[in-house]
Amino acid sequence: MRKSSLKLVKNEIMEFDARKKPEGFYLTSRHLRSVGRVVQRLHSSTPYCFLHADSERLASYYTKLIVRKIELLGENLILRFNPLRKQKLIDVLNQEIEKFSLDKALEASRPDNRRRIILIENEEELISEDWQDIELLCTGLPGINLGLICNASGINQEILAASQLMKNKRIFHAFFNSPTNSELRILSVVARQNSRNARILKILEQLGLRYKIVQDSDIAKSLSDAERFDDLLGVAESDIKTASKGSWLRPLVQTMRYLMLILFTVIASYVLIISLN
């Protein structure tokens, strides 16, 4: 069994557990970093974020996860805007502007901690007037204490391409690409090892993400050899558990070695002094 392969599997198991968060499970470490950047941006002076993904389901998954994370942090308030309702986005903006003078809303200022973040729902139903209001919020009212989260995966790409929002540097665009085939292989196998991970298998199923058997012989040998991978997985899990159980012994063993060395030195010195006398 190659040590490099065993080390790789160990790292994957540890990363798998590290991606389990209170707000949900992150399919890859890339997604974890992307969500971190989104949340950081929502706390900045330009809190406007558009989310893009390889599929609408994946974008929706991370939109909900980001909202849960913000709610758990408890520093900002989520304000849901649904274009299918009678309320218009401009009415929401006007309500906020009433709390400020117009001059203050037009000037860049340090935002309050308790910011309201507009979450666009049913984004595919946005009309041209809504897009004008979104553009006004993101580029024309720097002093207003509002942020924005918009799942852009369901929006007509021609509309996005024509909008200045895709080019404006005040707006942050986060991209969530699907896990690679090898990542899906590891995700599904590691998740199957423990019944507590059943929900993760359910997530993969709901997102339509499945490991595909590779046809190329060289790649297939390294990715789809189930017995070899499961063997590596079992050894890696055993090593990790043993290491965690024995971690408290290491400092004790090290201390005993130092004490024995000191005792040996004292005895040797005593014998030397007696022999000299």
N, C-alpha and C positions, 0 to 999 in steps of 0.2 A: 504494500500500500504506500503510495507516494506521500511524503510529508507535506508537500506543497498542496496536494489535493485535499488532504485532511485539514490543513490550515484554512483553506478557502471555505470549506463547508462550516468549520467552526465560526468563522467570521460572519457567514450568512445567517447562522442561527442566532448569534448575538445581535446582529443588525435587525433581524426579524423581531426579536423581543423589544429592541429599543424603539421600533416604529409603532408600538402599541401605546397610544396616548389616550388621556381622558376624553378627548374630543372625537377619537376614532382611530382607525388603522390606516397608516400610510403604506401604499403598495410598494414604493421605492424610496430610497434615501433622497433622490432628486426631488420627489414630490414633497418630502418633509422640508427640504431647504426652500422650495418655492413658496410653500404656505408661510414659512417663517418670514420671507421677504414681503409677502402680501400684508401680513399683520403689522410688520414694521412700517410699511408704507402707510397703512391706515392710521398709524399714530403720528405720522409726519405732517408737515405743513401742506403736502399735496396728497391727500388721502383718496385717490381715485384709482380703482383697480378694475381691469377687464381680465376675465379668465378665459383661456382658450385650451382646447383639448382635442385629442384625436377622435373623440366621440362625444355626443351630447350627454350620454349617461355618465361618462367619466368626469366631464366638467360639472355636471349637476352634483355628483358625489362630493367633489372637493369644494364646491360652493357651500353645500350644507355643512361640511366639516369645518370650513373657515368660520361660518356663522356660529357654530357650536363653540369653537375656540374663543371667539370674541365674547360670547355670552358667559363663558366660564371665567374669562379674565375680569369681566364685570366693570371695565373702565369706560366702555362706550355703549351706546344704545343702538339697536338695530331697528330701523324704520322700513317696513316692507311697502314697496310700491308695486301695484299690479295694474298694468294698463287696461285690463279688462273691466276694472271698476270705474265708477263715474268720476272719482277724484283724478285731477290732472297733476302732473309733476310740477307745473308752474305754480299751482296753489300751495304745494309743499314748500317751494322756494320762497314764495311771498310770506308765508308764515314765519320763516326763519329771518327774512330780511326785516320784518317788523320789529324784531328784537334788537336790531342794529340800525344805525343811521345808514343811508345808502352810501355815503362817503366811506364809512367804516367797512362796509361789505365789499367795496371795490379795492380796498387797500389790504396788502398782505400783512397779517398779524399773527402773533403766536396763539394757537388754538387752545381752548379750554380742554381739561382732561375729559370732561363728560361730553364727548362729541356724539352726534347722531349720524349714523351711517345708513344711507339709503341702499336697500337691497332691491334690485330690479327683478321682479318675478314675471313669468310669461314674456320674456324678453323678445320673443319672436312676434309679439303683437304690438310692439312699439311703432308708433306712427311718426311721420316727419316732424310734427310739432314736439313730440317727446324727445326726439334726437336734438332738436334745437335747444330744448331746456337742459338736456344733459350736457351739451356743449357749453352752455352758459354757466352751469354749475362748475364744470371742470376747468374752464379757461377764463371766465369773466368775473367770478366772485371769490377772489382769494381770501377775503376777510371773513367769509361766512363759515360757521362751524359745522359744516356738513361734509361727510365723506360719501363714497360711492363704491358699490360692488355690483358688477354686471357680468353675468355668464354670457359670453359672446359666441359660444359654440352654436346656439340655435338661431343666430341672427344671419340674415342673408349676407353673404360675403361681398356682394356688389355694394350693398349699403355701407358695410364697414370700410371697404376700399375707398369709397367716395368721401367718407367722413374724415375731417381733420383730426378726430380723436385718436386715430391710429398713428398719427405722426407727431402729435404734441408730446413734448418731453415731460409735461406735468402729469401725464397719465402712465401708470405702470401696467404692463401687459405680462401676465404669468401664463406659461405654457406647460400643460401636463400631457406628456406623451405616454402612450401605453407602455407597460413593461415589456421588455424584450422576451423572446421565446425562452431563453435560458433562465431569466428572472421568474417567469411564470412557472417553469419546471420546479425551481427551488421553492417558490411560494406554495405551490400545491403540495409538494412532498413534505415540507416542514409543517405545514398546517395540518396534514393528516396524522402527524405523529402524536398529537394531543387533542383530546375531545374538546378541550376548552377553546380550541381554534376553529371550531365548526362554523362560527359566524364568519370567519375570514373566507372559508370556502364558499359560503353563501354569497359574500360580497363579490367574489370573482365570478360566480355564476350570474348574479344580477347585472354585472357590468359586461357580460358577454366575453370574458377573458378566459381563454383556455390554452393550455399547453398543446402545441402541435408537434406531432412526431416529425422529425427532420428526415428528409429522404437522402441527403448527401451522406455517404457511408462514414466519412471521417468525422463530420459534425455529429451524426447520429450516435456514433460510438461514445463520444464524450458526454452527450446530453441525455440520451434515452436508455442508457444502461442502468435499469432500475435497481438490479441487485447490487451493483458496485456503488451506486450513489447511496442506497439505503444502508449499506455496510459502513460507508464513510460517515453517514449521518449518525448511525448508532454509536460509533466510536467517538465521534466529536461530542455528542450529547453526554456520553459517559465521562469523558475527560473534563468537560465543563462542570458537571455536577460534582465530580471528585475534587476538582480544584476549588470550587466554592465551599465544599464541606471542610476541606483541609486548610482553608485560608487562615483560620484562627490558630492553627498549629505552627505555622511558619515563624511568626515572631517568637514563640516560646522556644522552639528548637534553636533558633539563632541565638537567643539569650543564654540558653544552656551551654552552647558552644563557647560563648565568650567567658562564662563563669568557669568552665573547665580549663580554659586556657589560662585564666588568671590564677586558678588554684595550682595548676602545674607550674607556673612561673614562680609562685610563692614557695612551693616545695623545693624546686630546684635551687632557688636562692638560699633557702635554709640549709640544704645539704652542702652547698658551696661554702657557706659561712662556717659550718661545723668542721668541714675538711681543712679549711685554712687555719682554724684554731688548733 
